[in-house]
Structures are given as C-alpha cells and as structure tokens.
C-alpha cells in the first residue's frame, strides 16, 4: 500500500490537530507539510507495529517536539510566535493529551502511545488541563446557528462550562449586528444558515472589526481541512461532544485573551490568575 493510501484519510484531521496545537492554520499546516516532505525524503518513517492513524500522530509529535522548541533548518516551518513559545513553556503535553482525546477521539491508551507517556500520566494531564480551563478561561460567546435545538443545546453546554452566551444568531446579518452590539470574546458558528447565507461569511464580516477566535461546527469537517485555501483554525464535527467543545474553546482562548478580561483590566477590576 502506498504512503498516500495509508495516511491520506487521516491528513485532514492531523491538520485540524496541528492548527489547534499551534493556534493558526498557517503554522499548523506548515508543520504537517514539513512532516510529509520529511517522510517523502525518507528521513522519518511510520511505525509498523501500531495502527496507521496512531503511528501518523505519533510521528507528527516526534517531529513537532524535536523542531518546535529548538527550531529546524527548514523554510517551510515558521519561526515560533510569542504565543507558541508560551505554549511550549506551559506544559504542552497537558493540552496535547486533552486535544488528542477530546477533539481527535483517541482513547487514553492510544494518546499514551502517541505522546510516549504512561496512560496514568495522560489521564493526569487531561484532568489538569480541564481544571485550568474551568478556572481561567471563561468568556462571552456569540452562537451562530439556525437550528434552534442545536443552538439551545450549545447555549446550555457553554453556560454549564462557565461561559456567558451574549446572543444567538440565525443569519449572517443578525450575526454581524449582534457581534457589533455585544463584542463577544469568541464565536461558535455553523457553516450553513437559515436564509441560505454562510456562517463563514458572517465570521469574515465579524473579523473585519473584532480580533476574536471563531470555532466552526460542521457535519463535514474534512471539507474545510484540505490545506489548500484559507480555512478555519478551530473546527468541531457534528454531532459534538461536551469535552470536544470544552477543549476547543479552551485552546482557542489560550491563544486569544478574552477581550472582556482586557476591558476589566483597563477599568482596574480584579482578574483571575491566567494559566
């Protein structure tokens, strides 16, 4: 079986993981691209004694861990941004463990193989990260979703997680208006909206005036993970799970300090310690 046939089905999801890990499409895709180039050149190979998907993620981790902290002589990998350096300094294995299990759907023992860690350490890392998210990363969220049952489900979920929902929009026009009025810290957006408009277009309009993370929710995530155009950094597949939403929001807010916290700081209001 060719390398393309072996790893091809898993590449869109590896891009999703890499984007979440680094905080941007450009950086995440660059690491995946550099890994593939290294594989084609025969510099690194997949382990044959474990399933291909686990082997691919493990190889990515070996490659990313070796290159990210120390830099590599490869122009396709960008220099580490300040936030990526912060990610390295704050026990990245904790976030990796949560993303692998909650977002990528690996079992704990599979994440342990990928991260080359004992399973109990993976469980501890997940628990530690969830506690940090609960403690430090609450935000004001705008939901863009035309299916009211799904919208209310999301509202209940994010409220239970400690966030505040500032509005629910069902169309592009309504989403832009609410974003302007409420200035949310984060947007959860469906792709297709009630009037035939696009959640992607709504998010694009919002980002013209607000610098906030947008998490897209779709039943077909692979369509937005090709690496061939401007695509979302954060993506959740339908049907979504509580831990997936929690982990993705936490990762997005890690890279984007909630504007509400910045406003509180300007007013001299007390803030909780950051992670």
LOPAVO-139000 format. One line per field, with one value per residue (C-alpha): residue number from 1; chain; x, y, z. Coordinates in nm, 3 decimals, padded with zeros to 5 digits, always signed. Each point is the difference from the previous one (the first is absolute). Layout:
<recs>
k = c(NUM | ...) .
c = c(A | ...) .
xx = c(X | ...) .
yy = c(Y | ...) .
zz = c(Z | ...) .
</recs>
This chain:
<recs>
k = c(1 | 2 | 3 | 4 | 5 | 6 | 7 | 8 | 9 | 10 | 11 | 12 | 13 | 14 | 15 | 16 | 17 | 18 | 19 | 20 | 21 | 22 | 23 | 24 | 25 | 26 | 27 | 28 | 29 | 30 | 31 | 32 | 33 | 34 | 35 | 36 | 37 | 38 | 39 | 40 | 41 | 42 | 43 | 44 | 45 | 46 | 47 | 48 | 49 | 50 | 51 | 52 | 53 | 54 | 55 | 56 | 57 | 58 | 59 | 60 | 61 | 62 | 63 | 64 | 65 | 66 | 67 | 68 | 69 | 70 | 71 | 72 | 73 | 74 | 75 | 76 | 77 | 78 | 79 | 80 | 81 | 82 | 83 | 84 | 85 | 86 | 87 | 88 | 89 | 90 | 91 | 92 | 93 | 94 | 95 | 96 | 97 | 98 | 99 | 100 | 101 | 102 | 103 | 104 | 105 | 106 | 107 | 108 | 109 | 110 | 111 | 112 | 113 | 114 | 115 | 116 | 117 | 118 | 119 | 120 | 121 | 122 | 123 | 124 | 125 | 126 | 127 | 128 | 129 | 130 | 131 | 132 | 133 | 134 | 135 | 136 | 137 | 138 | 139 | 140 | 141 | 142 | 143 | 144 | 145 | 146 | 147 | 148 | 149 | 150 | 151 | 152 | 153 | 154 | 155 | 156 | 157 | 158 | 159 | 160 | 161 | 162 | 163 | 164 | 165 | 166 | 167 | 168 | 169 | 170 | 171 | 172 | 173 | 174 | 175 | 176 | 177 | 178 | 179 | 180 | 181 | 182 | 183 | 184 | 185 | 186 | 187 | 188 | 189 | 190 | 191 | 192 | 193 | 194 | 195 | 196 | 197 | 198 | 199 | 200 | 201 | 202 | 203 | 204 | 205 | 206 | 207 | 208 | 209 | 210 | 211 | 212 | 213 | 214 | 215 | 216 | 217 | 218 | 219 | 220 | 221 | 222 | 223 | 224 | 225 | 226 | 227 | 228 | 229 | 230 | 231 | 232 | 233 | 234 | 235 | 236 | 237 | 238 | 239 | 240 | 241 | 242 | 243 | 244 | 245 | 246 | 247 | 248 | 249 | 250 | 251 | 252 | 253 | 254 | 255 | 256 | 257 | 258 | 259 | 260 | 261 | 262 | 263 | 264 | 265 | 266 | 267 | 268 | 269 | 270 | 271 | 272 | 273 | 274 | 275) .
c = c(A | A | A | A | A | A | A | A | A | A | A | A | A | A | A | A | A | A | A | A | A | A | A | A | A | A | A | A | A | A | A | A | A | A | A | A | A | A | A | A | A | A | A | A | A | A | A | A | A | A | A | A | A | A | A | A | A | A | A | A | A | A | A | A | A | A | A | A | A | A | A | A | A | A | A | A | A | A | A | A | A | A | A | A | A | A | A | A | A | A | A | A | A | A | A | A | A | A | A | A | A | A | A | A | A | A | A | A | A | A | A | A | A | A | A | A | A | A | A | A | A | A | A | A | A | A | A | A | A | A | A | A | A | A | A | A | A | A | A | A | A | A | A | A | A | A | A | A | A | A | A | A | A | A | A | A | A | A | A | A | A | A | A | A | A | A | A | A | A | A | A | A | A | A | A | A | A | A | A | A | A | A | A | A | A | A | A | A | A | A | A | A | A | A | A | A | A | A | A | A | A | A | A | A | A | A | A | A | A | A | A | A | A | A | A | A | A | A | A | A | A | A | A | A | A | A | A | A | A | A | A | A | A | A | A | A | A | A | A | A | A | A | A | A | A | A | A | A | A | A | A | A | A | A | A | A | A | A | A | A | A | A | A | A | A | A | A | A | A | A | A | A | A | A | A) .
xx = c(+00.000 | +00.134 | +00.067 | -00.284 | -00.247 | +00.123 | -00.011 | -00.219 | -00.330 | +00.156 | +00.171 | -00.300 | -00.032 | +00.373 | -00.024 | -00.284 | +00.211 | +00.310 | -00.198 | -00.147 | +00.340 | +00.177 | -00.293 | -00.008 | -00.072 | +00.326 | +00.222 | -00.185 | -00.009 | +00.369 | +00.096 | -00.214 | +00.145 | +00.355 | -00.069 | -00.132 | +00.305 | +00.225 | -00.192 | +00.030 | +00.374 | +00.027 | +00.125 | -00.281 | -00.227 | -00.321 | +00.018 | -00.138 | -00.100 | -00.288 | -00.306 | +00.081 | -00.204 | +00.173 | +00.336 | -00.058 | -00.088 | +00.292 | +00.239 | -00.143 | +00.062 | +00.355 | +00.057 | -00.178 | +00.165 | +00.344 | -00.044 | -00.227 | +00.207 | +00.337 | -00.077 | +00.084 | +00.175 | -00.305 | -00.157 | -00.343 | -00.019 | -00.062 | +00.189 | -00.179 | -00.233 | -00.014 | -00.314 | +00.156 | +00.297 | -00.250 | -00.163 | +00.336 | +00.064 | -00.333 | +00.019 | -00.123 | -00.046 | -00.302 | -00.179 | +00.116 | -00.154 | -00.334 | -00.010 | +00.090 | -00.276 | -00.276 | +00.037 | +00.178 | -00.185 | +00.292 | -00.034 | +00.230 | +00.221 | +00.032 | +00.091 | +00.259 | +00.162 | -00.006 | +00.151 | +00.233 | -00.136 | -00.147 | -00.381 | -00.038 | +00.209 | -00.227 | -00.304 | +00.164 | +00.089 | -00.360 | -00.135 | +00.252 | -00.090 | -00.374 | +00.051 | +00.198 | -00.275 | -00.265 | +00.205 | +00.138 | -00.159 | -00.362 | -00.129 | -00.296 | -00.114 | -00.213 | -00.171 | -00.080 | -00.234 | -00.332 | -00.116 | -00.153 | +00.024 | +00.373 | +00.040 | -00.172 | +00.205 | +00.318 | -00.126 | -00.069 | +00.336 | +00.216 | -00.197 | +00.064 | +00.368 | -00.005 | -00.024 | -00.264 | -00.203 | -00.052 | -00.232 | -00.116 | -00.007 | -00.166 | +00.113 | +00.313 | -00.156 | -00.119 | +00.339 | +00.186 | -00.244 | +00.023 | +00.378 | +00.017 | -00.239 | +00.134 | +00.373 | +00.035 | +00.328 | -00.064 | -00.241 | -00.145 | -00.129 | -00.185 | +00.097 | -00.345 | -00.259 | -00.378 | -00.025 | +00.254 | +00.282 | +00.330 | +00.137 | +00.345 | -00.100 | -00.158 | +00.321 | +00.205 | -00.214 | +00.035 | +00.377 | +00.020 | -00.067 | +00.076 | +00.315 | -00.155 | +00.017 | -00.272 | -00.081 | -00.195 | -00.237 | -00.074 | -00.110 | +00.271 | +00.326 | +00.221 | -00.133 | +00.158 | +00.329 | +00.159 | +00.289 | -00.055 | -00.166 | -00.086 | -00.170 | -00.109 | +00.257 | -00.261 | -00.253 | -00.247 | -00.180 | -00.370 | -00.131 | +00.217 | +00.093 | +00.025 | +00.370 | +00.072 | -00.170 | +00.172 | +00.344 | -00.033 | -00.128 | +00.281 | +00.265 | -00.143 | -00.007 | +00.353 | +00.118 | -00.243 | -00.033 | -00.372 | -00.075 | -00.220 | +00.305 | +00.190 | -00.288 | -00.012 | +00.372 | -00.041 | -00.267 | +00.218 | -00.233 | +00.150 | +00.083 | +00.057 | +00.348 | +00.071 | +00.121) .
yy = c(+00.000 | +00.344 | +00.269 | +00.210 | -00.284 | -00.073 | +00.349 | +00.192 | -00.048 | +00.134 | +00.313 | +00.238 | -00.085 | +00.027 | +00.353 | +00.079 | -00.124 | +00.188 | +00.323 | -00.030 | -00.083 | +00.300 | +00.245 | +00.074 | -00.163 | +00.121 | -00.133 | -00.329 | -00.075 | +00.089 | -00.261 | -00.266 | +00.090 | -00.015 | -00.340 | -00.136 | +00.133 | -00.169 | -00.326 | +00.020 | +00.058 | -00.308 | +00.191 | -00.127 | -00.303 | -00.129 | -00.272 | -00.325 | -00.160 | +00.239 | +00.111 | +00.257 | +00.285 | -00.036 | -00.037 | +00.319 | +00.209 | -00.147 | +00.084 | +00.352 | +00.041 | -00.122 | +00.242 | +00.294 | -00.046 | -00.024 | +00.306 | +00.242 | +00.065 | +00.015 | +00.113 | -00.193 | +00.101 | -00.022 | +00.310 | -00.165 | +00.012 | +00.351 | +00.145 | -00.046 | +00.286 | +00.136 | -00.198 | -00.321 | +00.060 | +00.043 | -00.327 | -00.173 | +00.148 | -00.106 | -00.378 | -00.060 | -00.371 | +00.090 | +00.174 | -00.264 | -00.274 | +00.182 | +00.082 | -00.355 | -00.154 | +00.262 | +00.138 | -00.269 | -00.286 | -00.216 | -00.222 | +00.075 | -00.299 | +00.114 | +00.354 | -00.154 | -00.171 | +00.322 | +00.209 | -00.279 | +00.040 | -00.243 | -00.011 | +00.126 | +00.307 | +00.068 | -00.017 | +00.239 | +00.238 | +00.002 | +00.068 | +00.280 | +00.173 | -00.026 | +00.159 | +00.284 | +00.060 | +00.005 | +00.239 | +00.246 | +00.004 | +00.114 | +00.229 | +00.169 | -00.206 | +00.075 | -00.304 | +00.002 | -00.293 | -00.022 | -00.331 | +00.120 | -00.337 | -00.013 | +00.365 | -00.054 | -00.315 | +00.202 | +00.282 | -00.241 | -00.169 | +00.312 | +00.150 | -00.314 | +00.041 | +00.344 | +00.218 | +00.264 | -00.012 | +00.357 | -00.093 | -00.259 | +00.099 | -00.197 | +00.212 | +00.177 | +00.344 | -00.075 | -00.146 | +00.312 | +00.226 | -00.196 | -00.014 | +00.376 | +00.058 | -00.260 | -00.021 | -00.370 | -00.167 | -00.301 | -00.118 | -00.348 | -00.016 | -00.248 | -00.003 | +00.016 | +00.246 | +00.033 | +00.256 | -00.179 | +00.222 | -00.134 | -00.012 | +00.030 | +00.330 | +00.120 | -00.079 | +00.176 | +00.313 | -00.014 | -00.038 | +00.322 | +00.187 | -00.246 | -00.204 | -00.310 | -00.375 | -00.171 | -00.369 | -00.155 | -00.291 | -00.223 | -00.349 | -00.014 | +00.121 | -00.164 | +00.249 | +00.285 | -00.174 | -00.035 | +00.239 | +00.149 | +00.333 | +00.228 | -00.233 | +00.000 | -00.045 | -00.149 | -00.253 | -00.226 | -00.288 | -00.068 | -00.171 | +00.173 | -00.121 | +00.209 | -00.066 | +00.084 | +00.338 | +00.067 | -00.093 | +00.200 | +00.312 | -00.031 | -00.032 | +00.294 | +00.223 | -00.104 | +00.173 | +00.291 | +00.177 | +00.074 | +00.364 | +00.016 | -00.070 | +00.276 | +00.241 | -00.095 | +00.065 | +00.344 | +00.080 | -00.128 | -00.288 | -00.310 | -00.292 | -00.366 | -00.133 | -00.123 | -00.348) .
zz = c(+00.000 | -00.092 | +00.261 | -00.146 | +00.040 | +00.351 | +00.150 | -00.245 | +00.190 | +00.320 | -00.134 | +00.029 | +00.367 | +00.060 | -00.146 | +00.241 | +00.291 | -00.112 | -00.042 | +00.348 | +00.145 | -00.154 | -00.006 | -00.373 | -00.333 | -00.153 | +00.275 | +00.046 | -00.372 | -00.031 | +00.258 | -00.170 | -00.340 | +00.133 | +00.155 | -00.329 | -00.184 | +00.254 | -00.048 | -00.378 | +00.031 | +00.221 | +00.302 | +00.225 | -00.028 | +00.156 | +00.258 | -00.138 | +00.330 | +00.076 | -00.204 | -00.273 | +00.154 | +00.337 | -00.173 | -00.201 | +00.305 | +00.194 | -00.282 | -00.018 | +00.373 | -00.027 | -00.287 | +00.165 | +00.338 | -00.159 | -00.222 | +00.188 | +00.313 | -00.171 | -00.353 | -00.316 | -00.316 | -00.222 | -00.152 | -00.010 | +00.381 | +00.135 | +00.292 | +00.328 | +00.083 | +00.354 | +00.070 | -00.130 | +00.231 | +00.283 | -00.101 | +00.024 | +00.344 | +00.149 | -00.011 | -00.355 | +00.071 | +00.214 | -00.285 | -00.245 | +00.213 | +00.018 | -00.370 | -00.100 | +00.211 | -00.001 | -00.353 | -00.201 | +00.168 | +00.109 | +00.305 | +00.293 | -00.075 | -00.363 | +00.106 | +00.230 | -00.300 | -00.202 | +00.279 | +00.119 | +00.353 | +00.254 | -00.016 | +00.356 | -00.084 | -00.299 | +00.226 | +00.246 | -00.282 | -00.123 | +00.348 | +00.057 | -00.326 | +00.063 | +00.341 | -00.157 | -00.256 | +00.272 | +00.211 | -00.247 | -00.342 | +00.031 | -00.274 | -00.170 | -00.299 | -00.306 | -00.156 | -00.373 | -00.067 | -00.188 | +00.153 | +00.326 | +00.175 | -00.073 | +00.097 | +00.335 | +00.058 | -00.061 | +00.223 | +00.286 | -00.048 | -00.005 | +00.290 | +00.204 | -00.083 | +00.162 | -00.311 | -00.076 | -00.323 | -00.122 | -00.286 | -00.253 | -00.369 | -00.279 | -00.298 | -00.116 | +00.044 | +00.352 | +00.096 | -00.114 | +00.183 | +00.326 | -00.019 | -00.041 | +00.290 | +00.243 | -00.085 | +00.091 | +00.089 | -00.223 | -00.273 | -00.048 | -00.358 | -00.217 | -00.367 | -00.166 | +00.133 | -00.025 | -00.281 | -00.217 | +00.124 | +00.128 | +00.351 | -00.158 | -00.163 | +00.326 | +00.187 | -00.266 | +00.040 | +00.379 | -00.021 | -00.200 | +00.324 | +00.284 | +00.062 | +00.158 | -00.058 | -00.202 | +00.044 | -00.286 | +00.050 | -00.299 | -00.091 | -00.270 | +00.159 | -00.262 | -00.258 | +00.198 | +00.075 | -00.343 | +00.066 | -00.348 | +00.093 | +00.290 | +00.248 | +00.366 | +00.273 | +00.236 | -00.119 | +00.182 | -00.171 | +00.041 | +00.203 | +00.258 | +00.347 | +00.317 | +00.048 | -00.365 | +00.031 | +00.332 | -00.128 | -00.322 | +00.178 | +00.253 | -00.269 | -00.198 | +00.307 | +00.090 | -00.316 | +00.020 | +00.334 | +00.047 | -00.076 | +00.307 | +00.218 | -00.175 | +00.056 | +00.368 | +00.029 | -00.155 | +00.258 | +00.284 | +00.081 | +00.165 | -00.231 | +00.059 | -00.044 | -00.351 | -00.080) .
</recs>
